[in-house]
Amino acid sequence: MALPRQPLCEVRSISAMTRWEYATVPLIVHATKQILDQWGDDGWELVQVVPGPDGQGLVAYLKREKQ
């Protein structure tokens, strides 16, 4: 005797998208490590470092998950 066939159900988990906040930080050449370490200690992740708008300094782009 065969069991009645049950329709297949697919369960999908819907997770919320991660939301980010961003910061741009001018970097002072002689204190770059200290600046980045401080931001890292505060939960920020370095995304990219690019030349500043004046072409002389550097600017760090950072992100962290919104709370």
Buried (B, 14 or more C-beta within 10 A) or exposed (E): EEEEEEEEEEEEEEEEEEEEEEEEBEBEEEEEEEBBEEBEEEEBEEEEBEEEEEEEEBBBBBBBEEE
